Amino acid sequence: MRKSIATTAVLGMSLGVVAIANAQDTTNGSDPYVLDTVVLKASEQSTAEQDYVAPTSVNRVQAEPLDTPQTITAFTAARITDQDIRSDLDLLQMTPGVDVTSKEGFSRIRGFSAQTAIEGIPVGTFIGRQAADLSAFEQVEILKGPAAIFQGEGAAGGMINYSFKRPTGTETLQVKAGFGDPTSRQLQVDYNIAPLLDGRLRARFVGAYEDRDQFDPEKYERASLYAVTEYDLTDSTVLRFSAWRQSNDVVQGFRAGLPTYSDGTLIDFPQGTTATQDWSLYKFRSLWLNAEVEHEFNDRWKLRLAYRNGDSHHSSTRSVAGLCENPSVPGYEAGGIDRDDPDGRQCYALSYWNDWNQYEIYDANLNGAFDAFGHTHDVLLGFTLKREWFRRAFGRGIGANSEFIVDIFDPNPHVVDRPDYIIDEPWGAKGDPNNQYTLFGQVNFQATDRLSIPIGGRFTWLKTADGDWTAKGEFTPSISAVYKISDNTMVYAQYAQMFTANRGGPGIWTGLPLS
């Protein structure tokens, strides 16, 4: 595609030069006027950094969106820049069919939970509790509907797929600064170094910082650092390393909206009303380290080996309603506020909470194509090992001011100084991981010029941290039929089974007892 674009540009310029030279010759009646040499270079930026439509990687390989049997809403880097989309929270909130909580970033697609992936590889709670800065990504895709059609696993709602930026072949520097009111500051720097070692070594660095006040006292301070380097081991083999560090400090309430009257009708609160205390702080940190090797055997077959290691945690000191041991007022949390005798007082208490997640992922996939029956058919084969650790810590406030009253009709963002607290349930030792082994494959049969039939399957083995094998070779098949009505329209039908282990312990976090 790049060669075609470059050739077209050169031909266009060549025709222009000839026309100018002929015009000079005709006008002056003398020897032709020789123009200075003009050298054109095709942009080596990815399609996602120039256009609003780019190849998708939800199936681990680059494919045109129209060839993908699923509904996908894609946000390329070009669109993110043009529309000034600050975070994936902003992005998801403007996506049809997606519901995302503004407080912690939990997302649902079409009413069901969503899975997260990096370039088609599922990575669990990749973003974690907070909204990620988007400066490190060249594209974010929201796949609506089960992703099992591609990998045999995933959430029922769909998948949010992130693709990191890669170095380009030219030196470029982009700087973006922004200021706003209420107090808001933003700075982003994106630098591609000049290629080294005859172009075999390339690197890119992206940094972003944003400090923004919202309705008092809520605000956030977010920083992101991303670095990636590529080295051409041979003309057919590329080695790539990258690291992404994110921090996000947010002052916000905990899963609590505004109350209603007890009869269910809404109360006309002033804009920005909140019971949040100015010390109610979420401190999210994450670090992802990635290594990849890509080898092209020929113009059809490619092998990709990838390693990803993600670590995230958040320490939070939250002001939470309903945790008071000896509340001095009845509170409205359970039943709402009496319209005839409105009392907006509610007892709050400090609660400490810190989740720690780590993912270690090894992924290998081979993709290519073969000819048979007069058509070309695509093939994908792969293996994934995913190791997952999880720890959680809880704590509570202590002292005379550990419980306090906030009146929602006259909220005070600093009723008390932040109470002291103790951690009753610490993280403890890291322990052994949950292990998931996956063997998968898919063949996309091109039945006719317009009809393709992707057929796939996946085998899964699961071993818990306790050493128990909860699945041994669990098989999940998938099949689709994709028919192109025209170059811009296609219809599809699909069937897929999905297998996901429940490793959340004996209870389900719904707040209701199990029967």
C-alpha positions, 0 to 999 in steps of 0.5 A: 500500500505504501509503495502504491501511494509513493508511486502515485505521488511521484507520477503526479509530480513528474507530470507536473514537472513536464508540464512546467518545462514545456510551458517554459519552452513554449513561452520563451522559445529558448532552451528548456528551463531545468528545475531543481531536483525534487525528492518525494518520500512517502510518509512512513506513519501508520495508516491509523496516524493519518486516517480515520480507518485503519487495519484491525488487529483484533484477531492478532493479524492486520486485517481490513475492518470490512473483512472482519465478521464483527461490529467494530468501532475504531478510534485511530490516532488521527481521530483521537488527535482531531477530536481531542479525546483525552482518555479511554474513558472519554472515548468509551463514553462516546461509543454507541452501545458502551456503558462505562462508569466514570468513577472507576472505568469498568465498562460494559458493551451491550449490557455485558462486561467487556474484555481488554486486549493488546493487539488481539491478545487478551490481558484481563484488567489492562487499564485497571481502575482508572482511565488511561491516557491515549498518547501511547496508542495508534488505535483503540477498537471496540468490538461489539459482541463476543470475541470468541469468534476469534479466540474462543474466550472473552467477555460476552459483551465484547472486547476493547483492543489497544494497539501501541504506536511504533517507530516511523522511518523519519525523524519527527517531533510533535508537541501539543499544549493545552490550557483551559478553564476551570484549571486545566493543563495538558502537554504531550510530546511525541518524538521519533528519532532519526533512524540509526545504523543505516535505518535498521534501528528506530525508536520513539518516545511519547510523554503526556501530562494532564492536570485538570480540576473538575467540580470542586473538589474532584480533579485528576492528575495523569501522566503517561510515558511510553518508549519503543524501539525496533531493530531489523535483525535481518531484512525479514526479522524485526525485534521490538521492545516497548515500555509503558508507564501510567500514573493517575491520581484522582480525587473522586467519590466511591460508586455513589451518585446523588440521592433521590426522593424516597418516591423515586423522583429526582432532586434538582441539585445544583450542577457539581453537587457531590459529597466527595471529600478532598482527601478521597484519593485514588492513586493508580499505577501501572507498568507494561513491558513488551517484547516482540519478534516478527519474522516474514518467511515470504510475502505470505507467511509470518511468525510473531512471538510476543511477551507482555508483563503488566503490573498495576495497583491502586491505593485508595483512601475513600470516603464511603457511605454506609460503613459507619459503625455508630451513625448519628443520623439515619442517612438516606443511602438505603431508602432515599430522602423524604420529600415532606421532611427532607434530611440530606445528612449521611454518615461517611467513613474512611475505607482503604482499598488496594488491588494488585494485578500482574499478568505475564503473557507468552504468545506465538502465532503463525499466519499466512495463506495458501491457494486451493480451488481457485482462491486464496485462503488465510490461516492463523495458528497460535499458542498462548500462556497467560499467568495471572496474580492477584492480591487485595488489601483492605483497611479502615479509618481509626480515631475520633474523626473516622466517621463524619456527617455530610449534608448533601443539601449543603456539602462540605468538601472538607468536613474533617482532615483525612482520618488515620487508618490501619490495614486490617487485611494486607496483601500478603505474599505474592503466591503462585499464579493462575495459569492458562494455556491456549492452543488456537487456530482459524482457517478463512476459506474463500468459498467464492469471490464474495463469500468467505467462511472462517472456521476456528477452534480453541483448546484450553487448559487451566491450572489454579494457584492451588495446583488444581486443573479446572480444565484440560483441553476444553474445546470451543469451536467457531464458524462464520459466513461473510458475504460481500454485497459490494466493496463497502458493504458486507453481511455476516452470520456467526456461531461461537462457543466461549469458555472462561473460567470462574476463578473469583472464589466461592462468591460472586460480587453482586452484593446478594447472597447465593442460593 
